[in-house]
Each structure stands twice: as C-alpha cells, then as structure tokens.
Amino acid sequence: MRIINTCIVQRVLDSEKSTIIHCVEDTLRIPLAEVLVRRKRDLHWMNSNEIWDGMQVVTHHDRPFMLAHIQPDEVAKWMSLYQEFDETVGFMKTYFYKFSKQESVFSCVQWIIQEQVAWYALVRDGRFVQLRWPQVEYPSIDVFKVNLTHQWIGWALSFLWWVCLAYGGIAHKDIQDHIHVTVPMIWSITTHHDYILAVIHMLQQHGMYVHIQAQDQSFWQSLQIRITDWEILTIFAHRLEHDIHTVMRKKTYESIKKKVLHWLGKQTLDAAFLDTIEFSVLKLLKK
C-alpha cells in the first residue's frame, strides 16, 4: 500500500495508463490502480477507472489536524476590502458593505472584532457600517498582495474568517455542518476578484475544500462561498469559543477515520503505513 497524489492505493495495475478522477471538490490524477473508496458506508478497493458517481475517494493529506492560527493583522487587512474616498476628511474610509441590518449580528461581530483586533471597531455611519481604527489614513488592501506560494494555511484562513464574520452570519449561531457566505462583488471589491479565487485555491491545495461560484443578483454579482470542510468548521467553531465537538462533520470524520484504520489494519502488517494514516488528515472526496 502507498499514497499516490493523496489517494490510498493498494497496488498499481498499469503505471503507463493515467486515470483522472473528477470529484466535486478536486480532480485527482493517478496511474491505473486499486484505490480506497467509500460506497454505501462501506470501504472498498476500486479500480481508479471504475469509480462512479456517488462514491467517495478516501484521500490522505500529509499533515496533522491543527487548530490553525488565524492572524489578526491579516484579518484586519482583509476587512479593508471595501473602501471609498471621503472628500470631507481627505482619506479612504472602510465599510462592511451590505452588512446584516440585525442589531444582534452587529453587536456580536463588534464583540468578536474587539476581542481579537482590539484597536478596530464597527460604527454605524448612516445606512452603512464603517470600520474604524486610530490611524490618520486607512491602508490599501494592495499592501498584502504577496506571492501566495510563500503563505501558509493560517494566512488564507484569515481571509475566510473575515468573510464569514462579515457575510456568513456565523457570529450569533453555532457551527454544525456548513457555513454559507455571500460576498457582494461591487465597486472596489471587484478589483480583488481574481485574488480572492487564488486564496481559495491555495486552501484547496492544502486539502481544505471550499465551494465557490459567481451568481448574478438584481444589479450586481456575488461570490457564493459554501464551507462544508470539517477542518475549517472546527477551526472557526474554536475561534468563536464554541465546543468543537458540536461540529457534526468532525464527528463523522472521526468515526470514518477509525473505520479506515481498522479496515486497513486487517489487510496489512505495515505498521509504518498505518501510522502515516493515523497521524495525518483524511478527507472524503465525492465523485
């Protein structure tokens, strides 16, 4: 047994023949091989070219599960995503454009921001919600557009954490099995569209899967972001000081991982390989 492009493989059938497995979350390319899949709640070895819709490929990511550190300074920079120049004061002002009108959401997000980035505050500015901090001039978001290859998971999660606070309504409810976010792509936000997609793609390369698609609204477009990845949900629940054991997908994951280890343990005496599985992250990618 071995790992090939995150797939758990029993044996390679033809190293010259390439197989592409199109999953909902990712596309896997491996030689023709017997791959570990989950079908109807049971585990099976399936030829990679015979995996059909509805099956889940068990994938392995060579890192432990960690409650990744979300960087407050980077969150603060992302919060500057929507800016407008105020001629009265002579500098850019930052807004949470299309932020929830519910007072309970406003109060909860305000509390979270001040707990984690104490020098920032939300202020109602007429019909809009403004982000203020004690600086003469507000920085441009361009200051942190850096080479993504030099960044780590926590950096990218800082972006996702911000959009979930601003547009995901997570502040006033428990996280159990998903988060849905609608990011308004309008005015200054649209200039960062490609960079936002690149950050999401970076997370996916690390095995943290986020579904994102554009959607037309009445007079503008939005990015619809749906998070069902158990790791991200657990990290965000922890960030909100929720009990991480209430995340339903984490419970499912832990149960499946035990089943995978037990099932593989009956088929191999390779203790080192089983340790590799036990101390790494597994994901189920649906075909």
Backbone as CSV, one residue per row, in Angstrom:
resi,resn,N_x,N_y,N_z,CA_x,CA_y,CA_z,C_x,C_y,C_z
1,MET,0.836,-1.192,0.000,0.000,0.000,0.000,0.877,1.251,0.000
2,ARG,0.370,2.291,-0.643,1.095,3.555,-0.657,0.133,4.697,-0.998
3,ILE,0.649,5.924,-0.906,-0.126,7.114,-1.228,0.339,7.636,-2.580
4,ILE,-0.607,7.834,-3.499,-0.289,8.431,-4.798,-1.240,9.611,-5.017
5,ASN,-0.679,10.795,-5.088,-1.465,12.017,-5.274,-2.661,12.056,-4.326
6,THR,-2.413,11.846,-3.063,-3.364,11.848,-1.936,-4.256,10.615,-1.882
7,CYS,-4.278,9.782,-2.922,-5.114,8.573,-2.912,-4.387,7.434,-2.171
8,ILE,-5.169,6.635,-1.437,-4.626,5.449,-0.772,-4.751,4.285,-1.754
9,VAL,-3.613,3.744,-2.179,-3.576,2.769,-3.271,-3.083,1.426,-2.752
10,GLN,-3.825,0.360,-3.099,-3.384,-0.988,-2.722,-2.296,-1.469,-3.666
11,ARG,-2.518,-1.320,-4.958,-1.479,-1.678,-5.935,-1.758,-0.980,-7.261
12,VAL,-0.674,-0.690,-7.973,-0.778,-0.070,-9.302,-0.975,-1.157,-10.332
13,LEU,-2.005,-0.994,-11.161,-2.318,-2.001,-12.183,-1.572,-1.738,-13.486
14,ASP,-1.402,-0.459,-13.815,-0.705,-0.100,-15.052,-0.121,1.297,-14.875
15,SER,1.187,1.371,-14.663,1.839,2.656,-14.400,1.898,3.540,-15.640
16,GLU,1.663,2.956,-16.815,1.711,3.728,-18.059,0.360,4.361,-18.392
17,LYS,-0.673,3.911,-17.718,-2.020,4.376,-18.040,-2.486,5.361,-16.969
18,SER,-2.712,6.611,-17.367,-3.115,7.647,-16.425,-4.635,7.669,-16.269
19,THR,-5.087,7.859,-15.027,-6.522,7.927,-14.737,-6.829,9.262,-14.071
20,ILE,-7.889,9.919,-14.533,-8.334,11.176,-13.931,-9.665,10.923,-13.233
21,ILE,-9.718,11.243,-11.941,-10.944,11.078,-11.161,-11.500,12.472,-10.875
22,HIS,-12.619,12.796,-11.496,-13.224,14.119,-11.320,-14.160,14.078,-10.114
23,CYS,-13.703,14.642,-9.001,-14.528,14.716,-7.791,-15.149,16.106,-7.682
24,VAL,-16.124,16.242,-6.823,-16.780,17.530,-6.634,-15.776,18.564,-6.122
25,GLU,-14.913,18.163,-5.186,-14.003,19.094,-4.536,-12.675,19.264,-5.264
26,ASP,-12.253,18.258,-6.025,-10.917,18.301,-6.614,-10.853,17.308,-7.763
27,THR,-9.821,17.419,-8.576,-9.568,16.460,-9.652,-8.272,15.726,-9.340
28,LEU,-8.347,14.401,-9.293,-7.193,13.575,-8.934,-6.665,12.862,-10.169
29,ARG,-5.358,12.889,-10.351,-4.727,12.206,-11.486,-3.735,11.180,-10.931
30,ILE,-3.961,9.908,-11.236,-3.075,8.839,-10.764,-2.945,7.779,-11.860
31,PRO,-1.972,6.869,-11.735,-1.921,5.731,-12.660,-3.140,4.823,-12.427
32,LEU,-3.402,3.934,-13.355,-4.470,2.957,-13.159,-4.105,2.097,-11.945
33,ALA,-4.962,2.143,-10.916,-4.615,1.473,-9.659,-5.867,1.130,-8.879
34,GLU,-5.687,0.299,-7.862,-6.774,-0.017,-6.928,-6.765,1.034,-5.816
35,VAL,-7.859,1.785,-5.733,-7.932,2.950,-4.845,-8.962,2.693,-3.746
36,LEU,-8.684,3.214,-2.551,-9.626,3.074,-1.445,-10.767,4.064,-1.602
37,VAL,-12.002,3.548,-1.625,-13.187,4.397,-1.746,-14.218,3.980,-0.693
38,ARG,-15.150,4.869,-0.452,-16.283,4.584,0.440,-17.547,4.558,-0.409
39,ARG,-18.267,3.466,-0.344,-19.503,3.313,-1.113,-20.567,2.708,-0.211
40,LYS,-21.688,3.400,-0.103,-22.794,2.946,0.742,-22.305,2.639,2.162
41,ARG,-21.488,3.542,2.688,-20.967,3.490,4.062,-19.933,2.393,4.309
42,ASP,-19.588,1.633,3.266,-18.562,0.593,3.413,-17.323,0.967,2.606
43,LEU,-16.178,0.415,2.989,-14.919,0.675,2.304,-14.635,-0.428,1.285
44,HIS,-14.068,-0.033,0.155,-13.779,-0.985,-0.925,-12.503,-0.563,-1.636
45,TRP,-11.837,-1.540,-2.268,-10.813,-1.237,-3.256,-11.490,-1.201,-4.608
46,MET,-11.310,-0.106,-5.345,-11.914,0.024,-6.672,-10.846,0.435,-7.672
47,ASN,-10.916,-0.135,-8.875,-10.036,0.329,-9.943,-10.332,1.807,-10.214
48,SER,-9.296,2.615,-10.331,-9.479,4.065,-10.460,-10.306,4.465,-11.678
49,ASN,-10.338,3.635,-12.708,-11.137,3.962,-13.893,-12.565,3.427,-13.798
50,GLU,-12.907,2.821,-12.656,-14.253,2.267,-12.489,-15.020,2.931,-11.347
51,ILE,-14.487,4.028,-10.825,-15.162,4.750,-9.742,-16.291,5.568,-10.347
52,TRP,-17.509,5.342,-9.862,-18.648,6.036,-10.466,-19.237,7.067,-9.513
53,ASP,-20.177,7.856,-10.068,-20.792,8.941,-9.314,-21.411,8.440,-8.010
54,GLY,-21.209,9.201,-6.974,-21.773,8.849,-5.672,-20.749,8.229,-4.743
55,MET,-19.692,7.622,-5.294,-18.629,7.071,-4.458,-17.788,8.204,-3.880
56,GLN,-17.111,7.925,-2.776,-16.213,8.892,-2.151,-14.803,8.324,-2.106
57,VAL,-13.867,9.061,-2.685,-12.468,8.646,-2.656,-11.866,9.086,-1.319
58,VAL,-11.226,8.144,-0.620,-10.568,8.472,0.649,-9.201,9.065,0.316
59,THR,-8.991,10.338,0.669,-7.725,10.993,0.358,-6.939,11.294,1.632
60,HIS,-5.621,11.312,1.480,-4.694,11.475,2.610,-3.896,12.764,2.421
61,HIS,-3.799,13.561,3.480,-3.020,14.799,3.428,-1.947,14.732,4.513
62,ASP,-0.714,14.883,4.080,0.437,14.612,4.944,0.695,15.764,5.918
63,ARG,-0.219,15.943,6.836,-0.096,16.941,7.895,-1.082,16.559,8.986
64,PRO,-0.805,16.931,10.221,-1.769,16.656,11.294,-2.891,17.677,11.270
65,PHE,-4.006,17.357,11.900,-5.067,18.342,12.087,-4.633,19.290,13.192
66,MET,-4.681,20.578,12.877,-4.296,21.584,13.864,-5.359,22.674,13.883
67,LEU,-5.577,23.256,15.049,-6.437,24.426,15.138,-5.603,25.614,14.658
68,ALA,-5.489,25.718,13.334,-4.576,26.673,12.704,-4.764,28.088,13.238
69,HIS,-3.641,28.764,13.367,-3.650,30.120,13.908,-4.150,31.103,12.854
70,ILE,-5.227,31.806,13.149,-5.726,32.867,12.277,-5.044,34.163,12.704
71,GLN,-4.453,34.876,11.757,-3.619,36.025,12.059,-4.443,37.312,12.107
72,PRO,-4.619,37.906,13.282,-5.468,39.099,13.413,-5.070,40.247,12.494
73,ASP,-3.774,40.479,12.302,-3.339,41.581,11.442,-3.777,41.359,9.999
74,GLU,-3.732,40.095,9.549,-4.164,39.802,8.185,-5.689,39.906,8.067
75,VAL,-6.393,39.489,9.113,-7.852,39.657,9.120,-8.187,41.136,8.977
76,ALA,-7.460,41.974,9.696,-7.707,43.415,9.650,-7.498,43.973,8.248
77,LYS,-6.485,43.476,7.543,-6.244,43.953,6.178,-7.380,43.532,5.245
78,TRP,-7.845,42.294,5.422,-8.972,41.848,4.599,-10.220,42.674,4.883
79,MET,-10.356,43.158,6.106,-11.535,43.946,6.435,-11.555,45.272,5.677
80,SER,-10.428,45.620,5.050,-10.356,46.844,4.252,-10.732,46.590,2.790
81,LEU,-11.382,45.509,2.527,-11.693,45.111,1.147,-12.569,46.131,0.426
82,TYR,-13.514,46.752,1.163,-14.396,47.742,0.530,-14.068,49.125,1.075
83,GLN,-13.551,49.998,0.214,-13.162,51.336,0.630,-13.717,52.389,-0.324
84,GLU,-14.003,53.563,0.226,-14.419,54.714,-0.571,-13.682,55.946,-0.061
85,PHE,-13.364,56.848,-0.986,-12.672,58.073,-0.598,-13.682,59.100,-0.088
86,ASP,-13.420,59.632,1.086,-14.278,60.648,1.682,-13.610,62.011,1.473
87,GLU,-14.202,62.832,0.609,-13.607,64.135,0.284,-13.617,65.078,1.486
88,THR,-14.550,64.873,2.400,-14.649,65.754,3.570,-13.423,65.635,4.458
89,VAL,-12.981,64.385,4.688,-11.834,64.164,5.570,-10.542,63.947,4.799
90,GLY,-10.655,63.653,3.495,-9.475,63.538,2.649,-8.757,62.208,2.695
91,PHE,-9.447,61.126,3.089,-8.821,59.804,3.035,-9.882,58.728,2.820
92,MET,-9.379,57.499,2.590,-10.275,56.379,2.323,-10.965,55.929,3.607
93,LYS,-12.232,55.612,3.494,-12.961,55.013,4.607,-13.299,53.565,4.248
94,THR,-13.301,52.727,5.245,-13.558,51.304,5.043,-14.945,50.940,5.564
95,TYR,-15.685,50.160,4.767,-17.044,49.782,5.135,-17.230,48.272,5.043
96,PHE,-18.153,47.761,5.841,-18.669,46.408,5.656,-19.896,46.553,4.765
97,TYR,-19.651,46.528,3.452,-20.741,46.776,2.513,-21.758,45.640,2.561
98,LYS,-23.031,46.003,2.616,-24.144,45.050,2.698,-24.052,44.166,3.947
99,PHE,-23.596,44.729,5.022,-23.553,44.012,6.290,-24.976,43.839,6.835
100,SER,-25.188,42.789,7.621,-26.515,42.498,8.169,-27.082,43.699,8.929
101,LYS,-28.384,43.909,8.797,-29.057,45.007,9.494,-29.513,44.608,10.894
102,GLN,-29.344,43.331,11.249,-29.781,42.868,12.566,-28.847,43.388,13.663
103,GLU,-29.436,43.985,14.675,-28.643,44.534,15.767,-27.872,43.441,16.505
104,SER,-28.459,42.249,16.602,-27.787,41.141,17.298,-26.511,40.729,16.573
105,VAL,-26.551,40.745,15.238,-25.361,40.397,14.452,-24.307,41.482,14.611
106,PHE,-24.739,42.735,14.513,-23.814,43.862,14.672,-23.090,43.778,16.016
107,SER,-23.836,43.568,17.082,-23.254,43.528,18.433,-22.283,42.374,18.591
108,CYS,-22.657,41.219,18.027,-21.817,40.025,18.169,-20.514,40.173,17.386
109,VAL,-20.586,40.653,16.147,-19.379,40.851,15.341,-18.503,41.938,15.976
110,GLN,-19.139,42.967,16.497,-18.394,44.022,17.187,-17.591,43.440,18.352
111,TRP,-18.221,42.571,19.114,-17.548,41.949,20.261,-16.371,41.096,19.803
112,ILE,-16.575,40.295,18.750,-15.513,39.417,18.252,-14.330,40.240,17.754
113,ILE,-14.615,41.289,16.978,-13.543,42.132,16.441,-12.741,42.763,17.569
114,GLN,-13.424,43.295,18.566,-12.706,43.977,19.638,-11.973,43.003,20.557
115,GLU,-12.432,41.753,20.605,-11.713,40.742,21.368,-10.429,40.324,20.668
116,GLN,-10.456,40.300,19.338,-9.342,39.738,18.589,-8.476,40.778,17.890
117,VAL,-9.049,41.915,17.556,-8.293,43.021,16.962,-8.742,44.276,17.699
118,ALA,-8.244,44.456,18.908,-8.830,45.398,19.872,-8.888,46.840,19.394
119,TRP,-8.028,47.230,18.467,-7.986,48.636,18.049,-8.961,48.948,16.906
120,TYR,-9.791,47.975,16.518,-10.790,48.182,15.473,-12.188,48.213,16.089
121,ALA,-13.096,48.918,15.423,-14.478,48.965,15.905,-15.426,49.208,14.744
122,LEU,-16.611,48.613,14.842,-17.679,48.882,13.881,-18.470,50.087,14.356
123,VAL,-18.822,50.960,13.413,-19.604,52.158,13.733,-20.674,52.324,12.673
124,ARG,-21.893,52.578,13.082,-22.958,52.840,12.114,-22.774,54.245,11.552
125,ASP,-22.690,54.324,10.241,-22.488,55.592,9.549,-23.657,55.791,8.586
126,GLY,-24.762,56.306,9.135,-25.976,56.406,8.339,-26.525,55.032,8.027
127,ARG,-26.674,54.729,6.735,-27.201,53.419,6.327,-26.110,52.357,6.291
128,PHE,-24.875,52.749,6.485,-23.761,51.827,6.305,-23.060,51.526,7.623
129,VAL,-22.284,50.433,7.600,-21.474,50.061,8.752,-20.017,50.312,8.387
130,GLN,-19.377,51.186,9.148,-17.992,51.564,8.869,-17.059,50.878,9.855
131,LEU,-15.871,50.552,9.365,-14.823,50.001,10.222,-13.842,51.125,10.524
132,ARG,-13.603,51.390,11.797,-12.706,52.479,12.176,-11.580,51.964,13.063
133,TRP,-10.432,52.633,12.946,-9.327,52.357,13.852,-8.484,53.626,13.962
134,PRO,-7.681,53.755,15.000,-6.993,55.015,15.289,-5.780,55.269,14.396
135,GLN,-6.061,55.528,13.113,-4.998,55.899,12.186,-5.477,57.101,11.379
136,VAL,-4.556,57.914,10.943,-4.928,59.088,10.157,-5.400,58.654,8.779
137,GLU,-4.713,57.673,8.200,-5.061,57.226,6.855,-5.228,55.714,6.833
138,TYR,-6.206,55.245,6.112,-6.511,53.823,6.060,-5.668,53.163,4.975
139,PRO,-5.003,52.047,5.279,-4.117,51.416,4.291,-4.897,50.777,3.146
140,SER,-4.226,50.648,2.031,-4.822,49.966,0.882,-4.655,48.469,1.043
141,ILE,-5.629,47.703,0.546,-5.546,46.243,0.622,-4.379,45.707,-0.196
142,ASP,-3.875,46.518,-1.160,-2.787,46.060,-2.018,-1.508,45.769,-1.249
143,VAL,-1.377,46.286,-0.027,-0.133,46.102,0.713,0.111,44.644,1.070
144,PHE,-0.907,43.800,1.032,-0.662,42.407,1.390,-0.875,41.463,0.215
145,LYS,-0.911,41.998,-1.002,-0.966,41.128,-2.172,0.434,40.591,-2.423
146,VAL,0.674,39.413,-1.913,2.013,38.830,-1.961,1.967,37.511,-2.722
147,ASN,3.124,36.949,-2.941,3.235,35.662,-3.620,2.618,34.574,-2.728
148,LEU,1.536,33.976,-3.185,0.810,33.015,-2.357,1.631,31.776,-2.024
149,THR,2.628,31.473,-2.830,3.421,30.263,-2.577,4.215,30.377,-1.277
150,HIS,4.373,31.596,-0.765,5.136,31.787,0.466,4.229,31.906,1.696
151,GLN,2.936,31.696,1.489,1.994,31.822,2.593,1.559,30.430,3.080
152,TRP,0.974,30.399,4.284,0.572,29.139,4.893,-0.927,29.136,5.138
153,ILE,-1.447,27.992,5.596,-2.881,27.811,5.760,-3.503,28.910,6.614
154,GLY,-2.884,29.234,7.738,-3.449,30.235,8.644,-3.644,31.576,7.983
155,TRP,-2.754,31.927,7.056,-2.878,33.201,6.341,-4.125,33.219,5.466
156,ALA,-4.334,32.138,4.710,-5.509,32.065,3.841,-6.798,31.968,4.651
157,LEU,-6.734,31.249,5.779,-7.909,31.143,6.638,-8.308,32.486,7.229
158,SER,-7.346,33.412,7.343,-7.648,34.743,7.850,-8.644,35.449,6.928
159,PHE,-8.479,35.247,5.621,-9.444,35.815,4.678,-10.810,35.177,4.867
160,LEU,-10.834,33.847,4.922,-12.102,33.140,5.027,-12.829,33.503,6.321
161,TRP,-12.062,33.661,7.384,-12.636,34.046,8.678,-13.304,35.422,8.572
162,TRP,-12.631,36.341,7.887,-13.211,37.691,7.736,-14.529,37.648,6.977
163,VAL,-14.563,36.978,5.818,-15.800,36.989,5.035,-16.927,36.266,5.771
164,CYS,-16.572,35.279,6.590,-17.612,34.594,7.364,-18.170,35.510,8.451
165,LEU,-17.329,36.329,9.038,-17.805,37.296,10.026,-18.695,38.345,9.364
166,ALA,-18.221,38.868,8.231,-18.933,39.977,7.588,-20.172,39.528,6.840
167,TYR,-20.116,38.353,6.194,-21.197,37.954,5.287,-21.712,36.531,5.506
168,GLY,-21.212,35.858,6.545,-21.637,34.472,6.751,-22.591,34.268,7.905
169,GLY,-22.857,35.317,8.687,-23.807,35.221,9.792,-23.438,34.193,10.840
170,ILE,-22.121,33.912,11.006,-21.732,32.854,11.943,-21.624,33.364,13.379
171,ALA,-21.597,34.683,13.544,-21.277,35.236,14.856,-22.317,34.915,15.922
172,HIS,-23.575,34.732,15.501,-24.628,34.572,16.501,-25.275,33.190,16.475
173,LYS,-24.565,32.198,15.928,-25.118,30.840,15.932,-23.996,29.809,15.944
174,ASP,-24.333,28.618,16.371,-23.349,27.536,16.390,-23.036,27.067,14.973
175,ILE,-21.817,26.564,14.807,-21.414,25.977,13.525,-21.550,24.471,13.654
176,GLN,-22.372,23.869,12.811,-22.544,22.421,12.893,-22.091,21.698,11.637
177,ASP,-22.694,22.018,10.498,-22.301,21.244,9.319,-21.993,22.076,8.078
178,HIS,-22.219,23.401,8.108,-21.851,24.210,6.951,-21.913,25.702,7.289
179,ILE,-21.252,26.486,6.459,-21.359,27.944,6.505,-21.588,28.409,5.074
180,HIS,-22.565,29.290,4.896,-22.820,29.854,3.564,-22.542,31.348,3.608
181,VAL,-21.759,31.825,2.647,-21.336,33.224,2.614,-21.673,33.824,1.258
182,THR,-22.221,35.040,1.253,-22.476,35.772,0.014,-21.645,37.045,0.030
183,VAL,-20.604,37.091,-0.796,-19.730,38.264,-0.867,-20.192,39.143,-2.027
184,PRO,-20.621,40.389,-1.771,-21.063,41.264,-2.859,-19.887,41.724,-3.710
185,MET,-19.888,41.394,-4.977,-18.815,41.812,-5.873,-19.220,43.124,-6.519
186,ILE,-18.878,44.193,-5.837,-19.314,45.506,-6.289,-18.226,46.529,-5.994
187,TRP,-18.047,47.470,-6.930,-17.067,48.545,-6.813,-15.685,48.039,-6.407
188,SER,-15.119,48.543,-5.312,-13.717,48.219,-5.015,-13.499,46.734,-4.739
189,ILE,-14.537,46.015,-4.308,-14.370,44.580,-4.037,-14.065,43.821,-5.324
190,THR,-14.655,44.258,-6.440,-14.475,43.532,-7.701,-13.028,43.534,-8.163
191,THR,-12.263,44.539,-7.776,-10.864,44.597,-8.217,-10.023,43.487,-7.601
192,HIS,-10.547,42.835,-6.569,-9.800,41.774,-5.888,-10.368,40.385,-6.198
193,HIS,-11.245,40.305,-7.195,-11.931,39.052,-7.520,-10.949,37.903,-7.762
194,ASP,-9.974,38.118,-8.648,-9.043,37.041,-9.002,-8.182,36.640,-7.812
195,TYR,-7.836,37.601,-6.982,-7.005,37.297,-5.821,-7.779,36.472,-4.798
196,ILE,-9.060,36.791,-4.635,-9.911,36.006,-3.732,-9.959,34.547,-4.201
197,LEU,-10.157,34.347,-5.502,-10.186,32.982,-6.048,-8.851,32.277,-5.818
198,ALA,-7.746,33.020,-5.945,-6.423,32.426,-5.747,-6.228,31.986,-4.294
199,VAL,-6.745,32.761,-3.351,-6.625,32.392,-1.938,-7.429,31.127,-1.648
200,ILE,-8.646,31.049,-2.215,-9.475,29.846,-2.051,-8.760,28.640,-2.647
201,HIS,-8.169,28.832,-3.821,-7.453,27.740,-4.483,-6.273,27.274,-3.627
202,MET,-5.607,28.226,-2.966,-4.487,27.873,-2.092,-4.939,26.953,-0.975
203,LEU,-6.090,27.252,-0.368,-6.625,26.383,0.676,-6.905,24.988,0.126
204,GLN,-7.483,24.925,-1.073,-7.806,23.631,-1.670,-6.555,22.814,-1.935
205,GLN,-5.458,23.479,-2.269,-4.203,22.762,-2.492,-3.683,22.132,-1.205
206,HIS,-4.070,22.691,-0.063,-3.689,22.132,1.232,-4.727,21.132,1.743
207,GLY,-5.725,20.811,0.906,-6.732,19.834,1.314,-7.830,20.417,2.169
208,MET,-8.053,21.735,2.084,-9.181,22.379,2.761,-10.119,22.883,1.670
209,TYR,-11.233,22.193,1.523,-12.057,22.390,0.338,-13.207,23.366,0.579
210,VAL,-13.299,24.348,-0.321,-14.315,25.393,-0.252,-14.982,25.484,-1.617
211,HIS,-16.306,25.455,-1.653,-17.038,25.591,-2.914,-17.306,27.073,-3.150
212,ILE,-16.991,27.555,-4.347,-17.203,28.963,-4.659,-17.696,29.111,-6.086
213,GLN,-18.696,29.959,-6.281,-19.198,30.219,-7.623,-19.804,31.615,-7.694
214,ALA,-19.754,32.196,-8.889,-20.339,33.516,-9.105,-21.837,33.371,-9.337
215,GLN,-22.580,34.372,-8.900,-24.035,34.352,-9.083,-24.519,35.769,-9.364
216,ASP,-25.373,35.900,-10.373,-25.927,37.209,-10.720,-27.050,37.582,-9.761
217,GLN,-26.991,38.821,-9.242,-28.061,39.366,-8.415,-28.845,40.370,-9.267
218,SER,-29.718,41.144,-8.663,-30.543,42.085,-9.423,-29.706,43.097,-10.199
219,PHE,-28.787,43.792,-9.518,-27.995,44.827,-10.182,-26.492,44.621,-9.981
220,TRP,-26.096,43.477,-9.486,-24.691,43.236,-9.220,-24.443,41.729,-9.183
221,GLN,-23.211,41.352,-8.995,-22.846,39.939,-8.930,-22.292,39.632,-7.545
222,SER,-22.415,38.384,-7.136,-21.873,37.983,-5.842,-21.042,36.713,-5.994
223,LEU,-20.184,36.485,-5.022,-19.481,35.211,-4.914,-20.157,34.412,-3.814
224,GLN,-20.660,33.242,-4.167,-21.294,32.357,-3.199,-20.251,31.360,-2.710
225,ILE,-19.965,31.412,-1.421,-18.958,30.526,-0.822,-19.660,29.590,0.152
226,ARG,-19.467,28.310,-0.041,-20.070,27.315,0.846,-18.963,26.463,1.461
227,ILE,-18.944,26.408,2.782,-17.904,25.670,3.504,-18.540,24.474,4.209
228,THR,-18.124,23.289,3.815,-18.571,22.068,4.496,-17.390,21.267,5.024
229,ASP,-16.187,21.747,4.788,-14.977,21.049,5.205,-14.908,20.993,6.731
230,TRP,-14.785,19.786,7.290,-14.837,19.626,8.741,-13.693,20.354,9.443
231,GLU,-12.529,20.442,8.792,-11.405,21.134,9.422,-11.685,22.623,9.590
232,ILE,-12.144,23.248,8.529,-12.415,24.685,8.592,-13.526,24.973,9.587
233,LEU,-14.583,24.167,9.564,-15.690,24.362,10.502,-15.206,24.239,11.945
234,THR,-14.332,23.280,12.196,-13.817,23.073,13.554,-12.952,24.248,13.995
235,ILE,-12.090,24.719,13.110,-11.223,25.860,13.427,-12.055,27.102,13.747
236,PHE,-13.110,27.329,12.952,-13.933,28.521,13.176,-14.781,28.385,14.440
237,ALA,-15.255,27.179,14.718,-16.002,26.962,15.962,-15.106,27.247,17.164
238,HIS,-13.860,26.782,17.078,-12.894,27.047,18.145,-12.629,28.543,18.283
239,ARG,-12.561,29.234,17.154,-12.316,30.677,17.165,-13.454,31.428,17.856
240,LEU,-14.659,30.899,17.734,-15.828,31.515,18.366,-16.039,31.006,19.787
241,GLU,-15.078,30.206,20.260,-15.144,29.627,21.606,-16.344,28.707,21.780
242,HIS,-16.724,28.055,20.676,-17.766,27.040,20.736,-17.119,25.693,21.063
243,ASP,-17.920,24.761,21.499,-17.449,23.398,21.714,-17.233,22.750,20.349
244,ILE,-15.973,22.443,20.014,-15.690,21.900,18.681,-16.329,20.537,18.464
245,HIS,-16.719,19.871,19.544,-17.341,18.550,19.400,-18.782,18.652,18.918
246,THR,-19.312,19.880,18.813,-20.664,20.041,18.270,-20.660,20.095,16.743
247,VAL,-19.463,20.160,16.141,-19.375,20.178,14.678,-19.686,18.777,14.164
248,MET,-20.834,18.637,13.519,-21.319,17.316,13.114,-20.354,16.624,12.152
249,ARG,-19.790,17.365,11.227,-18.903,16.761,10.242,-17.610,16.268,10.878
250,LYS,-17.181,16.884,11.971,-15.993,16.400,12.676,-16.284,15.052,13.321
251,LYS,-17.485,14.907,13.884,-17.864,13.618,14.475,-17.860,12.532,13.404
252,THR,-18.425,12.860,12.238,-18.463,11.896,11.136,-17.056,11.524,10.707
253,TYR,-16.189,12.541,10.585,-14.807,12.307,10.179,-14.095,11.369,11.146
254,GLU,-14.215,11.629,12.436,-13.522,10.808,13.433,-13.989,9.364,13.377
255,SER,-15.289,9.187,13.154,-15.835,7.836,13.052,-15.293,7.124,11.814
256,ILE,-15.253,7.843,10.688,-14.774,7.230,9.444,-13.282,6.925,9.528
257,LYS,-12.511,7.805,10.145,-11.066,7.570,10.248,-10.782,6.312,11.054
258,LYS,-11.508,6.114,12.155,-11.343,4.891,12.950,-11.671,3.663,12.100
259,LYS,-12.722,3.788,11.295,-13.129,2.670,10.439,-12.065,2.370,9.385
260,VAL,-11.477,3.430,8.801,-10.424,3.249,7.797,-9.212,2.547,8.415
261,LEU,-8.799,3.006,9.589,-7.642,2.400,10.258,-7.902,0.934,10.600
262,HIS,-9.104,0.635,11.089,-9.452,-0.744,11.428,-9.484,-1.611,10.175
263,TRP,-10.058,-1.082,9.113,-10.207,-1.832,7.854,-8.841,-2.097,7.223
264,LEU,-7.964,-1.063,7.188,-6.631,-1.239,6.616,-5.772,-2.156,7.490
265,GLY,-5.982,-2.083,8.824,-5.215,-2.897,9.748,-5.420,-4.382,9.539
266,LYS,-6.584,-4.755,9.016,-6.864,-6.177,8.753,-6.230,-6.636,7.448
267,GLN,-5.727,-5.659,6.640,-5.213,-6.030,5.331,-3.709,-5.855,5.186
268,THR,-3.083,-5.251,6.189,-1.636,-5.059,6.095,-0.995,-5.168,7.475
269,LEU,0.261,-5.587,7.474,1.039,-5.629,8.711,2.048,-4.478,8.749
270,ASP,1.918,-3.558,7.788,2.848,-2.435,7.681,2.481,-1.369,8.711
271,ALA,3.115,-1.441,9.883,2.788,-0.518,10.979,3.130,0.923,10.628
272,ALA,4.221,1.121,9.865,4.633,2.476,9.495,3.581,3.142,8.606
273,PHE,3.004,2.344,7.682,1.972,2.900,6.805,0.724,3.273,7.611
274,LEU,0.334,2.419,8.542,-0.834,2.712,9.371,-0.594,3.950,10.243
275,ASP,0.645,4.134,10.715,0.978,5.343,11.472,0.853,6.585,10.607
276,THR,1.262,6.449,9.355,1.136,7.565,8.412,-0.323,7.989,8.281
277,ILE,-1.217,7.018,8.189,-2.643,7.310,8.082,-3.165,7.916,9.394
278,GLU,-2.779,7.341,10.501,-3.325,7.756,11.797,-2.958,9.192,12.152
279,PHE,-1.729,9.601,11.806,-1.268,10.920,12.227,-1.341,11.958,11.110
280,SER,-2.214,11.715,10.147,-2.445,12.664,9.069,-3.936,12.930,8.941
281,VAL,-4.269,13.805,8.026,-5.674,14.184,7.793,-6.245,13.382,6.634
282,LEU,-7.450,12.866,6.818,-8.163,12.181,5.740,-9.364,13.029,5.315
283,LYS,-9.656,12.984,4.029,-10.849,13.651,3.516,-11.575,12.681,2.573
284,LEU,-12.880,12.828,2.478,-13.690,12.055,1.527,-14.101,12.973,0.398
285,LEU,-13.651,12.661,-0.821,-13.983,13.477,-1.985,-15.026,12.739,-2.821
286,LYS,-16.165,13.388,-2.992,-17.279,12.730,-3.688,-17.117,12.811,-5.205
287,LYS,-17.245,11.638,-5.853,-17.190,11.569,-7.314,-18.489,12.098,-7.892
